Amino acid sequence: MTPWLDAAQQRSWRALVEGAGLLLARVDKHLRDSHGLTLAEYEILVHLSEGHLHMSELAAQVSHSRARVTQTVDRLVRAGLVTRSPCPQDRRGVHAALTDPGRARLEAAARDHVLEVRRLVVDVLDTDELAAVGSALAKVRAAAQD
């Protein structure tokens, strides 16, 4: 027998799906309109700002498929924001790294991105709510990664 969601669970599930979808769409639109970057591109630039990464490591750290990461990095390479180089330890592997223009673009976008995240999330929730959302979504992320 299917364990259907009760009314409260259904409301919470729908709020999560709709809220996450709207939030990601708004943040993506803001980054596109303000800085010509998609949210996926921004996320990759953030990870590469912490140091060069093997493409497989990068794919594991972001919330996109390997194919999408490859396509997104291709766009960033064409835009001059990222470079690719052979991995010295793995002849088949490739590293991705941020270029100076990529770092400058990320730094410019980051200021506006943080303001938008504050406007849509941090300033809307009180401290306890924000902590609860973070804790709950960490559990959801862990379950979804299995």
C-alpha positions, -999 to 999 in steps of 0.1 A, spaced: 0 0 0 13 35 -9 20 56 22 3 88 9 13 122 23 -11 136 48 -24 172 44 4 188 65 31 168 47 16 177 13 16 214 22 53 212 33 63 192 3 46 217 -21 61 247 -2 95 231 -6 92 224 -43 75 257 -52 97 278 -29 130 262 -41 119 265 -77 109 301 -74 141 310 -54 164 294 -79 146 310 -108 148 344 -92 185 341 -83 193 328 -118 174 357 -134 191 382 -112 226 369 -120 217 368 -158 203 403 -158 230 418 -136 261 400 -147 254 378 -177 260 346 -157 236 317 -150 233 303 -115 251 272 -128 280 292 -141 282 313 -109 282 281 -88 311 267 -109 331 299 -106 326 299 -69 340 264 -66 369 272 -89 377 303 -69 389 279 -41 415 264 -64 417 244 -97 397 212 -97 396 180 -117 365 180 -138 351 149 -119 357 167 -86 339 198 -98 310 177 -110 307 160 -76 307 194 -58 279 211 -78 243 202 -82 244 193 -119 251 163 -140 286 157 -154 273 164 -189 259 198 -177 290 207 -159 311 200 -191 287 221 -212 288 249 -186 326 248 -183 327 249 -222 308 282 -221 330 296 -194 361 287 -214 347 303 -245 340 335 -224 376 335 -211 365 330 -175 379 295 -171 408 275 -185 412 238 -189 445 219 -187 456 183 -187 458 167 -153 495 157 -146 485 126 -125 458 113 -149 464 116 -186 427 113 -193 417 138 -167 413 175 -171 416 204 -146 395 235 -147 408 268 -133 395 303 -129 412 330 -151 419 365 -138 389 379 -158 368 350 -143 378 360 -108 370 396 -115 336 387 -129 329 364 -99 339 392 -74 316 417 -91 287 392 -92 292 380 -56 284 413 -41 250 415 -59 244 378 -54 248 381 -16 224 411 -15 198 390 -35 203 360 -12 198 382 18 167 398 3 151 365 -6 162 343 23 183 356 51 163 388 58 129 369 54 137 343 81 146 347 117 178 331 130 161 300 143 142 295 110 173 299 89 192 274 111 162 250 108 160 253 70 198 248 67 197 217 90 166 202 72 180 208 37 214 193 47 195 161 56 175 162 24 208 167 4 224 137 22 194 115 14 193 126 -22 230 119 -27 226 82 -17 
